[in-house]
Amino acid sequence: MTDSPPTTKLPAQSPPVDPAETEAVGGRAAAGVGRLSWWHGDGGEGAKRNLALIGVLLALFVIGAATRSDLYSNPDWVWANMLSILKLASVVGVVTVGMTFVIIGGGIDLSVGAIVALAGVWCTTVATQSFGAGGMIFTAIIVGIAVGLVNGTLIAYGRLVPFIATLAMLVAARGLAAEISQKQTQISQNSTINGIASTDLLGIPLLVYILAAVVAAGWVLLNRTTFGRRTVAVGGNPEAARLAGINVRLHTLLLYALSGLCCGIAAIMLTAQATSAQAAMANLYELDAIAAVIIGGTLLSGGRGTIVGSLLGVIIFATITNLFAINGLSTEAQNMVKGGIIVAAVLIQQIQFGSLSQFFRRNRLTTS
């Protein structure tokens, strides 16, 4: 009698999967997400964050109505004040769009205010103004992109930490702007450029339309293009993005160039508002832009953020500035409130996502 060979028990096999059924399920899930994609943006909690920010705006409106009921009881004044807030937020809002991309991509740009100043000064020189409005706009945009490319090159290929590279650019760009202008205010003599700030279309300032166009373009770029998906991937995990075939260094370079482009547009807008440019213009714009991005829900570590949230963050800070102005409160008090809001927002992010530690860890990866 021979012993039968021992039998090996094979693991149970999964039933075959129909590719068509899988595709149909995936399609239904994508469709469900797509219905709210305009609101969620690129973050899973986008709707909740944006609703909370709208709630903050409503709370500020209630505070304004309670403290200055004599003004808020006039509907015409309320509408004019809303347009004034949007106009106040327009320049910083354009800068914030570029900053949002940089921070989602895992970086930071401390030089945006200085780039705005340099682009504004360069486009208002006598030589540049001789080429007309087109020459001034072209110069401002090219200067902004060029400085952004320098930042991106130092960070992506020179392996400098973004904080250090852009801090150095902040000082250098301000110094170059002061050298070009000889520390003088340069007056814009071009009526077309100056008219950008004073022109209204259908009762709404042209500056607001420019902000809306930049925000819309930024939203499409972030949420509907490969560039946007790569930005989220690079910011979330640069090593995984590299292994997936993304050129992380080139993409980082393009992110800072995009930030410079937004600064060039903002320089034209700010020059139009002041009808002049000087080396000290756009002071602390980097603080306002970073604060708006953080308030809007973008993580400091990168990989998560929304354009809509950043826009709401800009409007919140503009509303606070307006609220302090109509109540006759000092700029110092306003800055203290802004600082407190920034600290609170970063602490909330740290508790929820540990984003601060991820931010520094990510910078060590990209510079190694």
C-alpha positions in Angstrom: 0.0 0.0 0.0 1.5 3.2 -1.1 1.1 6.5 0.7 -0.7 9.1 -1.3 1.3 12.3 -1.7 0.2 15.2 0.6 -2.2 17.6 -0.9 -1.5 21.3 -0.8 -4.5 23.5 -0.1 -4.6 26.4 -2.5 -5.9 29.8 -1.4 -9.3 30.6 -2.7 -9.3 32.5 -5.9 -11.2 35.7 -6.4 -13.9 35.5 -9.1 -13.0 37.1 -12.4 -13.7 40.7 -12.6 -15.6 42.1 -15.6 -13.5 45.1 -16.9 -16.7 46.7 -18.2 -18.3 46.6 -14.8 -15.2 48.0 -13.1 -15.2 50.9 -15.6 -18.9 51.5 -15.0 -18.4 51.6 -11.3 -15.4 53.9 -11.6 -17.4 56.1 -14.0 -20.3 56.4 -11.5 -17.9 57.3 -8.7 -16.1 59.9 -10.8 -19.4 61.4 -11.8 -20.5 61.6 -8.2 -17.3 63.5 -7.4 -17.5 65.7 -10.5 -20.9 67.1 -9.4 -19.2 68.9 -6.6 -15.7 69.3 -8.1 -16.4 73.0 -8.7 -16.8 73.5 -5.0 -14.4 70.8 -3.5 -11.5 71.9 -5.6 -8.5 69.6 -5.1 -9.1 68.9 -1.4 -11.5 66.3 0.0 -12.6 68.7 2.7 -12.9 71.7 0.4 -16.6 72.2 0.8 -16.5 72.3 4.6 -13.5 74.7 4.6 -15.1 77.0 2.1 -18.4 77.0 4.0 -16.6 77.9 7.1 -14.8 80.8 5.4 -18.2 82.1 4.0 -19.4 81.9 7.6 -16.5 84.0 8.7 -17.4 86.6 6.1 -21.0 86.7 7.2 -19.8 87.1 10.8 -17.7 90.1 9.8 -20.7 91.6 8.0 -22.8 91.2 11.2 -20.0 92.8 13.2 -19.9 95.7 10.8 -23.6 96.1 10.9 -23.6 96.1 14.7 -20.8 98.6 15.0 -21.8 101.0 12.2 -25.5 100.5 11.8 -25.8 104.0 10.4 -23.7 103.0 7.4 -25.0 99.5 6.9 -28.6 100.6 6.9 -28.0 102.2 3.5 -28.1 99.6 0.7 -26.3 101.8 -1.8 -23.4 102.2 0.7 -23.3 98.5 1.4 -23.0 97.7 -2.4 -20.4 100.4 -2.9 -18.5 99.1 0.2 -18.5 95.5 -1.2 -17.0 96.7 -4.5 -14.4 98.7 -2.5 -13.5 95.5 -0.6 -13.1 93.5 -3.8 -11.1 96.3 -5.4 -8.9 96.4 -2.3 -8.4 92.6 -2.5 -7.7 92.5 -6.3 -4.0 93.1 -6.4 -3.1 90.8 -3.4 -5.6 88.3 -4.8 -3.7 87.9 -8.1 -0.4 87.5 -6.1 -2.2 84.9 -3.9 -3.1 82.7 -6.9 0.6 82.3 -7.7 1.4 81.7 -4.1 -1.2 79.0 -3.8 0.4 77.0 -6.6 3.9 77.4 -5.0 2.7 76.3 -1.5 0.6 73.4 -2.9 3.8 72.4 -4.7 5.6 72.2 -1.4 7.5 75.5 -1.6 7.1 79.1 -0.4 7.9 82.5 -1.9 8.9 85.4 0.3 9.9 87.6 -2.6 6.5 88.3 -4.2 6.2 91.8 -2.8 9.7 92.6 -4.0 8.9 91.2 -7.5 5.8 93.4 -7.7 7.9 96.4 -6.8 10.7 95.5 -9.3 8.3 94.9 -12.1 6.4 98.1 -11.3 9.5 100.2 -11.2 10.9 98.7 -14.4 7.7 99.2 -16.4 7.5 102.9 -15.4 10.9 104.0 -16.5 11.0 106.7 -19.1 12.4 104.3 -21.7 9.8 101.7 -21.1 6.9 104.2 -21.1 8.0 105.3 -24.5 6.8 102.0 -25.9 3.2 102.7 -24.7 0.8 100.6 -22.6 1.7 97.4 -24.5 5.4 97.8 -23.7 4.7 98.5 -20.1 2.6 95.4 -19.6 5.0 93.3 -21.5 7.9 94.5 -19.4 6.2 94.0 -16.1 5.2 90.4 -17.0 8.6 89.5 -18.4 10.4 90.9 -15.4 8.1 88.9 -13.1 8.6 85.7 -15.0 12.4 86.2 -15.2 12.7 86.7 -11.4 10.5 83.7 -10.8 12.7 81.6 -13.0 15.7 82.7 -11.0 14.0 81.7 -7.8 13.0 78.3 -9.4 16.5 77.7 -10.7 18.1 78.3 -7.3 15.6 76.0 -5.6 15.2 73.2 -8.1 18.7 73.0 -9.5 20.8 74.9 -7.0 19.1 72.9 -4.2 18.6 75.9 -2.0 15.8 75.8 0.6 12.9 77.9 -0.7 12.8 80.0 2.4 16.4 81.1 2.0 16.4 81.5 -1.8 13.3 83.7 -1.8 14.4 85.6 1.2 17.6 86.5 -0.6 15.5 87.5 -3.7 13.3 89.7 -1.6 16.4 91.7 -0.5 18.0 91.7 -4.0 14.9 92.7 -5.9 14.1 95.6 -3.6 17.7 96.7 -3.9 17.5 96.5 -7.7 14.2 98.4 -7.8 15.8 101.2 -5.6 18.8 101.3 -7.9 16.6 101.6 -11.1 14.4 104.3 -9.6 17.2 106.1 -7.8 15.0 105.9 -4.7 12.4 108.2 -6.4 8.8 107.7 -7.2 8.3 107.2 -10.9 5.0 108.6 -12.3 3.0 106.7 -14.8 2.2 109.0 -17.7 0.2 106.4 -19.7 -3.5 107.1 -19.6 -4.4 103.5 -20.7 -2.5 102.0 -17.8 -3.8 104.6 -15.3 -7.3 104.0 -16.6 -7.2 100.3 -15.5 -7.9 101.4 -11.9 -10.6 103.9 -12.7 -12.6 102.0 -15.4 -15.9 100.3 -14.5 -17.8 97.8 -16.6 -21.4 97.3 -15.7 -20.8 99.1 -12.5 -18.0 96.8 -11.4 -14.3 97.9 -11.4 -12.1 96.5 -14.1 -9.6 95.4 -11.4 -12.3 93.0 -10.1 -12.7 91.5 -13.5 -8.9 91.0 -13.8 -8.9 89.2 -10.4 -11.8 87.1 -11.5 -10.1 86.1 -14.7 -6.8 85.2 -12.9 -8.7 83.2 -10.3 -10.7 81.3 -13.0 -7.6 80.6 -15.0 -5.8 79.4 -11.8 -8.8 77.1 -10.9 -8.9 75.5 -14.3 -5.1 75.0 -14.3 -5.1 73.4 -10.8 -8.2 71.3 -11.2 -8.5 70.4 -14.8 -5.0 70.0 -16.2 -2.1 67.7 -15.9 0.0 70.6 -14.5 -2.4 70.9 -11.6 -2.3 67.2 -10.8 1.4 67.2 -11.0 1.6 70.2 -8.6 -0.5 68.3 -6.0 1.7 65.2 -6.5 5.0 67.0 -6.2 3.8 68.8 -3.1 2.4 65.7 -1.5 5.4 63.4 -2.0 8.2 64.6 -4.3 10.0 61.2 -4.2 6.8 59.3 -5.2 6.2 61.9 -7.9 9.7 61.4 -9.3 9.3 57.6 -9.3 6.0 58.2 -11.2 7.9 59.9 -14.0 7.3 63.5 -13.1 10.3 65.9 -13.6 10.1 67.4 -10.1 12.9 69.9 -10.7 11.4 71.3 -13.9 7.9 71.4 -12.4 9.2 73.3 -9.4 10.9 75.8 -11.7 7.6 76.3 -13.6 5.7 76.9 -10.3 8.0 79.8 -9.4 7.7 81.2 -12.9 3.9 81.1 -12.5 4.2 83.0 -9.3 6.4 85.6 -11.0 3.8 85.9 -13.8 1.1 86.7 -11.2 3.4 89.3 -9.7 3.9 90.9 -13.0 0.1 91.2 -13.5 -0.3 92.6 -10.0 2.5 95.2 -10.7 0.4 96.7 -13.5 -2.7 96.7 -11.4 -0.9 98.4 -8.4 0.8 100.9 -10.7 -2.6 101.8 -12.2 -4.0 102.3 -8.7 -1.2 104.6 -7.6 -0.4 106.1 -11.0 3.2 105.6 -10.0 5.7 103.0 -8.8 8.5 103.0 -6.3 10.9 100.5 -4.7 8.8 100.4 -1.4 5.5 99.5 -3.1 3.8 96.2 -2.3 5.4 96.1 1.1 4.5 92.9 3.1 2.5 91.5 0.2 4.2 88.2 0.9 2.7 88.2 4.4 -0.8 88.9 3.1 -0.6 86.3 0.3 0.8 83.6 2.6 -1.8 84.4 5.2 -4.7 84.2 2.7 -3.4 80.9 1.4 -3.2 79.4 4.9 -6.6 80.7 5.9 -8.0 79.2 2.7 -6.9 75.8 3.8 -3.8 75.1 1.8 -1.3 73.0 3.8 2.2 74.5 4.4 3.6 71.0 3.7 2.0 71.1 0.2 -0.1 68.6 -1.6 -3.5 70.1 -0.6 -5.2 73.4 -1.3 -7.8 75.2 -3.3 -7.9 78.4 -5.4 -11.4 79.2 -4.1 -10.3 78.9 -0.5 -7.3 81.3 -1.1 -9.7 83.8 -2.7 -12.0 83.7 0.3 -8.9 84.2 2.5 -7.9 87.3 0.6 -11.5 88.7 0.8 -11.6 88.0 4.6 -8.4 90.0 5.2 -9.7 92.8 3.0 -12.9 92.8 4.9 -11.1 93.0 8.2 -9.0 96.0 6.9 -12.2 97.7 5.7 -14.0 97.0 9.1 -11.1 98.5 11.0 -11.1 101.6 8.7 -14.8 102.4 9.0 -14.5 102.0 12.8 -11.5 104.3 13.0 -9.2 101.6 14.5 -5.4 101.7 14.1 -3.4 99.8 11.6 -1.3 98.4 14.5 -4.5 96.7 15.9 -5.3 95.4 12.5 -1.9 93.8 12.1 -2.1 92.2 15.6 -5.5 90.7 14.6 -4.0 89.4 11.3 -1.1 87.9 13.1 -3.4 86.1 15.6 -5.5 84.7 12.7 -2.4 83.4 11.0 -1.1 81.7 14.1 -4.5 80.1 14.8 -4.8 78.8 11.2 -1.3 77.2 11.3 -2.1 75.6 14.7 -5.3 74.1 13.4 -3.4 72.7 10.4 -0.7 71.3 12.7 -3.3 69.6 14.8 -5.2 68.2 11.8 -2.4 67.2 9.4 0.9 67.8 11.1 1.7 70.0 8.2 4.5 72.0 9.8 6.7 69.0 10.4 5.9 67.6 6.9 6.9 71.0 5.4 10.4 70.9 6.8 10.8 67.2 6.1 9.7 67.7 2.5 12.2 70.5 2.1 15.0 68.2 3.3 13.9 65.7 0.6 13.9 68.1 -2.3 17.3 69.7 -1.4 19.0 66.3 -0.8 
